[in-house]
Amino acid sequence: SFYELDEGSILIDGNDITEFTRDSLRRNIGMVSQDVVLFTGTVYENIVYGNLNATPQQVEQAAKAAGIYEDIMALPDGFDTYVGERGVKFSGGQKQRVAIAGIIAMEPRCIILDEPTAMLDPEGRRDVMKAIKRLNRELGITVIFITHYMEEAVEADRIVVMDDAELSLDGTPAQVFSDTKKIRSLGLDVPQTCLLAEMLKKEGISLKNNLLSVDELVENIDNLLKGR
């Protein structure tokens, strides 16, 4: 074993990761940090660094799944374009998506993303979120997404709130964000849609509970205006 746990356990499909070899662990878990650094080399080399046996077809599919394929095709030499000091410079959002493509090429069972949008502008954040949703909903990859942006958290199937290494909240977005006082007490923001819904309810407007997304809120208000 090349790591030690102080307590508890981490399981993948019921198997303790301490029983995994390093290569087996990499095949099962991929990770992307918030500050991605691409090494000097071609775009292709940056994508296959974790799986040198990946075929060109796999690399192309990984780039498409990560939402970076069209950006790569717009480069002077496509996948053969150099990046870094000697070549083209990618934006923060593009770097994240190249890194995600590299993880996809490894064909892991789950991907951990550690605040991947924290250093991005709104456009880059939107593009990365689209790529992350595609991983989960189209490829069926389990995504563990670490974020302080509550508007991103509301799109998850399950939210786990940690406070000083202790589990504070665990449930669906509707369950977790139903207790806005608890969320605030943990030093977290409340999604803007929840705040707006609270304000409208205080003004006597009868809205449904647990309206988390902008689309849900707009639809509910629209239905009220139409008398539905």
C-alpha positions in Angstrom: 0.0 0.0 0.0 1.3 3.5 -0.8 -1.2 5.4 1.4 -2.6 5.2 4.9 -6.0 6.0 6.3 -6.3 7.3 9.9 -9.8 6.0 10.2 -12.9 5.0 8.1 -12.8 3.4 4.7 -13.3 4.3 1.0 -15.1 1.8 -1.1 -15.6 1.4 -4.9 -18.5 -1.0 -5.6 -17.9 -2.5 -2.2 -14.2 -2.9 -2.6 -11.8 -1.1 -0.2 -9.3 1.0 -2.1 -6.5 0.0 0.2 -6.7 -3.4 -1.6 -6.1 -1.7 -5.0 -2.8 -1.5 -6.7 -1.7 1.9 -7.9 -2.5 1.0 -11.5 -5.9 -0.5 -10.5 -6.7 2.7 -8.5 -5.9 4.9 -11.5 -8.1 2.8 -13.7 -11.0 3.2 -11.3 -10.5 6.8 -10.1 -9.5 9.9 -12.1 -8.9 13.3 -10.5 -8.8 16.9 -11.9 -7.7 19.8 -9.6 -8.7 23.4 -9.8 -5.3 24.6 -11.1 -4.6 22.5 -14.2 -1.1 22.8 -15.7 -0.7 21.4 -19.2 2.8 20.3 -20.0 4.7 21.4 -23.1 3.9 19.0 -25.8 1.0 18.3 -28.2 -2.6 18.4 -27.3 -2.7 14.7 -28.1 0.2 13.9 -25.7 -1.6 15.9 -22.9 -4.7 13.8 -23.4 -3.0 10.3 -23.5 -0.5 11.0 -20.6 -2.5 8.7 -18.3 -3.2 6.0 -20.9 -0.4 5.6 -23.5 -2.4 2.7 -25.0 -5.3 5.0 -25.9 -6.1 4.8 -29.7 -6.7 8.0 -31.8 -10.3 7.1 -31.8 -10.5 7.0 -28.0 -8.7 10.3 -27.8 -11.1 11.9 -30.2 -14.1 10.5 -28.3 -12.6 11.7 -25.0 -12.2 15.2 -26.4 -15.8 15.2 -27.7 -17.1 14.0 -24.3 -15.1 16.7 -22.6 -16.5 19.4 -24.9 -13.1 20.4 -26.2 -13.0 18.7 -29.6 -14.2 21.7 -31.6 -11.7 24.0 -29.9 -8.9 21.5 -30.7 -10.0 21.3 -34.4 -9.9 25.1 -34.6 -6.1 25.0 -33.7 -3.5 25.3 -36.5 -2.5 21.6 -36.3 -5.5 20.1 -34.4 -4.4 17.4 -31.9 -0.7 17.9 -33.1 -0.7 21.5 -32.0 1.8 22.3 -29.2 0.6 23.9 -26.0 2.5 25.6 -23.2 5.6 27.8 -23.6 6.4 26.6 -27.1 2.9 26.8 -28.5 -0.7 27.9 -28.2 -2.0 29.0 -24.8 -5.4 27.7 -23.6 -7.8 29.5 -21.4 -8.5 28.2 -18.0 -11.8 26.6 -19.1 -10.0 24.9 -22.1 -7.3 23.6 -19.8 -9.8 22.1 -17.5 -11.6 20.4 -20.4 -8.3 19.0 -21.9 -7.5 17.6 -18.4 -11.0 16.1 -18.3 -10.5 14.5 -21.7 -7.2 13.0 -20.4 -9.1 11.5 -17.5 -11.9 10.1 -19.8 -9.2 8.5 -22.0 -8.2 6.5 -18.9 -11.7 5.1 -18.8 -12.2 5.4 -15.0 -15.3 4.4 -13.1 -15.5 7.7 -11.3 -14.0 11.1 -11.5 -13.2 13.5 -8.7 -13.2 17.2 -9.6 -11.7 19.5 -6.9 -13.3 22.9 -7.4 -12.6 22.8 -11.2 -14.5 26.1 -11.9 -13.1 28.1 -9.0 -10.6 30.0 -11.1 -12.7 30.4 -14.3 -14.7 33.2 -15.7 -18.5 32.7 -16.2 -18.1 31.4 -19.8 -15.4 28.9 -18.8 -17.4 27.8 -15.8 -20.4 27.2 -18.0 -18.4 25.1 -20.5 -16.8 23.0 -17.8 -20.2 22.3 -16.2 -21.6 21.2 -19.5 -18.7 18.7 -19.9 -19.2 17.4 -16.3 -22.9 16.8 -16.9 -22.1 14.9 -20.1 -19.7 12.6 -18.2 -22.4 11.6 -15.8 -25.6 11.6 -17.9 -24.2 10.3 -21.2 -21.2 8.2 -20.2 -22.6 7.0 -16.9 -19.4 8.0 -15.0 -19.8 8.7 -11.3 -18.7 12.3 -10.6 -17.7 13.6 -7.2 -17.7 17.3 -7.6 -16.2 19.5 -4.8 -17.5 23.1 -5.0 -18.3 26.2 -2.9 -20.7 27.4 -5.6 -24.2 26.5 -4.5 -25.6 27.1 -7.9 -23.4 24.2 -9.1 -24.3 22.0 -6.1 -28.1 22.2 -6.8 -27.5 20.2 -10.1 -26.2 17.2 -8.2 -28.1 14.0 -7.4 -26.8 14.0 -3.9 -25.1 16.7 -1.8 -22.7 16.0 1.1 -21.8 19.0 3.3 -18.6 18.7 5.3 -17.7 21.0 8.2 -14.3 20.6 9.8 -14.0 17.0 8.5 -17.4 16.1 9.9 -20.5 15.2 8.0 -23.1 18.0 8.5 -25.7 17.4 5.8 -26.4 14.6 3.4 -29.3 14.3 1.0 -30.8 15.5 -2.3 -30.5 19.2 -3.2 -34.1 19.7 -2.2 -33.5 18.1 1.2 -30.2 20.0 1.9 -31.4 23.4 0.8 -34.7 23.2 2.6 -32.8 24.3 5.8 -31.3 27.6 4.7 -30.5 28.6 8.3 -28.3 25.5 8.7 -26.6 26.2 5.3 -25.8 29.8 6.5 -24.6 28.6 9.9 -22.0 26.5 8.1 -20.7 29.6 6.3 -22.1 28.6 2.9 -24.2 30.7 0.5 -27.8 29.8 -0.3 -28.6 29.4 -4.0 -30.0 32.7 -5.4 -33.1 31.0 -6.5 -33.8 29.9 -2.9 -33.3 33.4 -1.7 -35.6 34.9 -4.3 -38.2 32.3 -3.6 -38.0 33.1 0.1 -38.5 36.8 -0.6 -41.5 36.2 -2.8 -43.1 34.0 -0.2 -42.7 36.7 2.4 -44.6 39.0 0.1 -47.5 36.5 0.0 -46.8 34.9 -3.3 -47.6 31.2 -3.1 -44.7 29.3 -4.6 -43.9 25.6 -4.5 -41.3 24.5 -2.0 -37.7 23.6 -2.9 -37.4 25.6 -6.1 -33.7 25.2 -6.9 -33.1 26.0 -10.5 -33.8 29.2 -12.4 -36.0 27.2 -14.9 -38.1 25.8 -12.0 -38.6 29.2 -10.4 -39.5 30.9 -13.7 -41.9 28.1 -14.6 -43.6 28.3 -11.3 -44.0 32.1 -11.5 -45.3 31.8 -15.0 -47.9 29.3 -14.0 -49.0 31.6 -11.2 -49.4 34.5 -13.6 -51.4 32.4 -15.9 -53.6 31.3 -13.0 -52.7 27.6 -13.2 
